[in-house]
Amino acid sequence: MNATNDNTAPRGLRGWWLTPPRTGLARWIAPWEYRHLRGWAAMRIASGIVFAGLGVYVISATWGSPWAIFGAYLLAAGLANLPFAAWELNIARSASAA
């Protein structure tokens, strides 16, 4: 374990990328994001609320014009962030219990 040539540090980019012990779909999350899952999930929740609110505002203010499509994209981006943040929080919760 503590031998002189026992270097268990990851080598290169691929070794660094694989360092956090993750399983399944959690491997899709970048390592720098995986190390701070709760913070990134909070950021996603906040941005999801902001984007969804802006989307609703833009749709209601520009109904009938092409800008309503932009509002729909904002709304979709905001609503897509929320389940992803819930998934990240679920991973963080299960990782801390193990």
C-alpha positions in Angstrom: 0.0 0.0 0.0 2.7 2.5 0.9 5.4 1.0 -1.3 7.9 3.4 -3.0 6.5 2.8 -6.5 2.8 2.7 -5.5 1.5 5.7 -7.4 -2.3 5.4 -7.5 -2.9 8.9 -8.7 -4.7 9.2 -12.1 -2.6 9.8 -15.1 -3.7 12.1 -17.9 -7.0 13.6 -18.8 -8.8 10.2 -19.0 -7.6 9.2 -15.5 -8.7 12.5 -14.1 -12.1 12.2 -15.7 -12.7 8.8 -14.1 -11.5 9.7 -10.6 -14.8 10.2 -8.8 -16.4 6.9 -8.0 -19.7 7.0 -9.9 -22.0 4.4 -11.3 -24.7 4.3 -14.0 -26.0 7.5 -15.3 -24.1 9.6 -12.8 -21.1 9.1 -15.1 -22.7 11.6 -17.5 -22.1 14.4 -15.0 -18.7 16.1 -15.4 -16.3 15.4 -12.5 -15.9 19.1 -11.5 -19.7 19.3 -11.4 -20.0 16.0 -9.6 -17.8 17.2 -6.8 -20.2 20.0 -6.0 -23.6 18.5 -6.9 -25.6 20.4 -4.3 -24.3 23.7 -5.4 -24.9 23.0 -9.1 -28.4 21.7 -8.3 -29.2 24.9 -6.5 -27.9 26.9 -9.4 -30.0 24.9 -11.8 -33.1 25.4 -9.6 -32.5 29.2 -9.4 -31.9 29.5 -13.2 -34.9 27.2 -13.9 -37.2 29.5 -12.0 -35.7 32.6 -13.6 -36.0 31.1 -17.1 -39.5 29.8 -16.6 -40.6 33.2 -15.2 -39.0 35.0 -18.1 -40.6 32.6 -20.5 -44.1 33.1 -19.1 -43.6 36.9 -19.1 -42.3 36.9 -22.8 -45.2 34.7 -23.9 -47.8 36.8 -22.2 -46.4 40.1 -23.4 -45.9 39.1 -27.0 -48.7 36.7 -27.6 -49.4 36.4 -31.4 -45.9 37.6 -32.5 -42.8 35.6 -33.3 -41.3 36.5 -30.0 -43.7 34.2 -28.3 -41.7 31.3 -29.7 -38.6 32.7 -28.0 -40.6 32.8 -24.8 -41.6 29.2 -25.3 -37.9 28.2 -25.6 -37.1 30.1 -22.4 -40.0 28.3 -20.6 -38.9 24.9 -21.9 -35.3 25.6 -20.8 -36.4 26.6 -17.4 -38.7 23.6 -17.0 -36.0 21.2 -18.2 -33.6 22.5 -15.5 -35.9 21.6 -12.6 -36.0 17.8 -13.1 -32.3 17.7 -13.8 -31.6 19.5 -10.6 -33.9 17.1 -8.7 -32.0 14.2 -10.2 -28.7 15.7 -9.1 -30.0 16.2 -5.6 -31.1 12.6 -5.5 -27.6 11.5 -6.5 -26.1 13.7 -3.9 -28.5 12.4 -1.2 -27.7 8.8 -2.1 -24.0 9.3 -2.3 -23.8 10.9 1.2 -25.8 8.1 2.7 -23.4 5.4 1.4 
